[in-house]
Amino acid sequence: MICINTVSIGSLNASLVHPREVFKPAILANAASIILAHNHPSGETEPSKDDIEITKRVKEAGNLLGIELLDHVIISDSDWKSIKD
């Protein structure tokens, strides 16, 4: 791991994320790949429709940039879930 970066701090039930904000620090760090992670304050770790959509968008953008999205992990107080799984 070469870098940890906070891209967005959302509200109780939403966070705005755009691939350009995700990849800017990865490009500046000369990263070959990234892992996304975010929390679900509700404690539910199942990915939402929005989680799946942003994962697809970031993966597509990464493919164009040559920076692989390895996984997107959802974290709660007591559990975690890999979207890749």
Secondary structure in CASP SS format (residue, H / E / C, confidence):
PFRMAT SS
TARGET T0000
AUTHOR 0000-0000-0000
METHOD secondary structure of the structure
MODEL  1
M C 1.00
I C 1.00
C C 1.00
I C 1.00
N C 1.00
T C 1.00
V C 1.00
S C 1.00
I C 1.00
G C 1.00
S C 1.00
L C 1.00
N C 1.00
A C 1.00
S C 1.00
L C 1.00
V C 1.00
H C 1.00
P H 1.00
R H 1.00
E H 1.00
V H 1.00
F H 1.00
K H 1.00
P H 1.00
A H 1.00
I H 1.00
L H 1.00
A C 1.00
N C 1.00
A C 1.00
A C 1.00
S E 1.00
I E 1.00
I E 1.00
L E 1.00
A E 1.00
H E 1.00
N E 1.00
H C 1.00
P C 1.00
S C 1.00
G C 1.00
E C 1.00
T C 1.00
E C 1.00
P C 1.00
S C 1.00
K H 1.00
D H 1.00
D H 1.00
I H 1.00
E H 1.00
I H 1.00
T H 1.00
K H 1.00
R H 1.00
V H 1.00
K H 1.00
E H 1.00
A H 1.00
G H 1.00
N H 1.00
L H 1.00
L H 1.00
G C 1.00
I C 1.00
E E 1.00
L E 1.00
L E 1.00
D E 1.00
H E 1.00
V E 1.00
I E 1.00
I E 1.00
S C 1.00
D C 1.00
S C 1.00
D C 1.00
W E 1.00
K E 1.00
S E 1.00
I C 1.00
K C 1.00
D C 1.00
END
